[in-house]
Amino acid sequence: MSYINENFLNLQQSYLFANIAKKVAKYSEEHPDKKIIKLGIGDVTRPIVPACVEAMHKAVDEIGTQEGFKGYGPEQGYEFLRKAIVEKDYKKRGVDLELDEIFVSDGAKCDCGNIVDIFAQDNKVAITDPVYPVYLDTNVMSGRSGEYNQNTGTYENIVYLPVTAENNFMPELPKEKVDMIYLCFPNNPTGTVLPKEELKKWIDYAKQNNSIILYDAAYEAFITEDDIPHSIYEIEGAKEVAIEFKSFSKTAGFTGVRCAYVVIPKEVKGYTKDGKAIDLNQLWNRRTCTKFNGTSYIVQRAAEATFTEEGQRQIEENINYYRENAKIIKEGLEEAGFTVYGGVNSPYIWLKVPEGMTSWEFFDKLLEEVNIVGTPGSGFGPHGEGYFRLTAFGTRENTQEAIERIKNWKNI
Ligand code: MLT
């Protein structure tokens, strides 16, 4: 008899974005004449910048020669890329890291999901609510949650930290002791940010409680305001308690190319049941060597090119393009009478759905009446109910058209 991991049966519905894609495909099949504009999943639309394309071409030619051929690369990533990350991403922010504190991978979604491997099953997990579903689902899969409560839409044993307009989108510290804390800023899905002094509170909490902060910084490139941290390590003490996830997906348009990295400073410790401190860097390295054979050489060369002067300039142009989309969406929605959050330091715009409507009802109405796809806030957790997310990653034409449709929407 082969028994299954029954924790999987504890998951609710299918994965949020798969669920939406299915709904949209059905609507599209039934209404083939409609032009649907997708501002749902945060997938980019700008082409890969020339600096990266050239780097990939060069790498392809290189591996086609005897001297340049590459087999398995280092599981943790090639030195040239880790060096570029240390020098060009962190040093410029005053953060000193060593090469072996960086682990290059094929995506932050996998990293955020896989990291649970190195933590004990009985750790208490805290997530902000609403939240990127991967943090919760992977902890449910690995047995860190209790039963799901249909009435509250929450799991036992998971600590939910509301992030809503009522608390100005700044989560409060947990009242009880938690062991693993997921934070994502600029936040997915609300598009809001946490100033340095707020983040410092979390680091102090983690130090006092020997907890670990799992900090997802996938959207840091979109920060426009001063004094908003781009990396958690900009804050004193973070290197002792935080693991940071970074991604080239939204920064350099690598959602299809696939490249990301995890930072685990050697100071970050976890504990055995008898109180012995263990380097999480060591554990993650062991896990990586066993389960991963490295990101493709060609892709890592492309990622390296994002740090060149030319690459930085070209990427910034794309980011500005999305920032402009975010402005168009934010201002257009405000003009149409919506209350809107995010969109300033983030590609995500978080709006209040009209009074008396649920997030999913608004999803259906928006799809059916103006043929626009967004993401219902409740799909990100119970405190997302009453909200709705739009992304600025669409094309300019589609973004403008979507906003015009919403402004002219009589039946709202
Ligand atoms: C999102 O839409 O929340 C993201 O694109 C999903 C992801 O990055 O995996």
Residues whose N, C-alpha, C, O or C-beta is under 5 A from the ligand:
A	BS01	MLT	G40 I41 G42 D43 K109
